[in-house]
Amino acid sequence: MENEGERVAAALASVHGVDYISVYTFVDLLSRIAILILLFLVGLETSLVEMKRIGKTALVVAVIGIVVPMGLG
């Protein structure tokens, strides 16, 4: 009985292995483009007035969201 790693290696080493890699590359590129578009649209929707209003609270939450997980390991 083959394990999962051997199945993946056999699939990639087969004649169609290049097809799997090219599909993966295409999906990876497409997802990166989608993320860029999403971030651009979020930037367009951002209100600078609201950012100034909640800036200190957002900064505290962001710092806690980074420091606490790093402190907990």
N, C-alpha and C positions, 0 to 999 in steps of 0.2 A: 504494500500500500504506500503510495507516494504522499508526502506531506505537501502542504500548500506552497512552500517555497520552491519545491521541485516542479510543481505544476506551472507556476509562474515562469520559472526559468525555461521549461520546455516550450511554453507558449511563445516566449520571446525569441527563443532560438529557432523556432519553426519558420517556415516560408512566410507566414503571415505576421511574424513578430515585428517587422518593420511597420506594418499597418497599425499595430497596437501603439507603437511608440509615436507614430505620426498623429494618430487620433488624440493621444494624451497631450502632445505638444499643442495641437489645435485648441483643445478644450482649455488648456492652461493659458494660452494667449487670449482666448475669448473671455475667460473669467477675469483676467487682468484688465482688459479693456472695459469690461462692465463695471469693475470697481472704480476705475478712473472716472467713468461717466457718472456713477453714483456720487462719488465725492465732489465732482464738479457741481452737480445739481444741489447737493447739500450746501455747498458754498454759496450758491445763488440764493438760497432760501434763508441764509443767516442774516439776522438783523444786528447791526453793530450797536444800536441803542440798547437792545435787550442784553447783548453780551456785556456791555458796560454795567448794566443794572445788576446782573447776577454773577459778574466776574469773580468776586472774592469767594462766594459760596462755591462756585464751580471749581475754582482753583483748590480750595480745601478738600473737596470731594475727590478731585483727581489725584492730589498728593496722597491722601489716605488710601485710595484705590491702588496706588503703586507701592507705597511704603509698607502697608500692613501685610499684603501677600509675600513681599520679599522678606519681611521680618519673621513671618511664620514658616518660611522655608519652602 
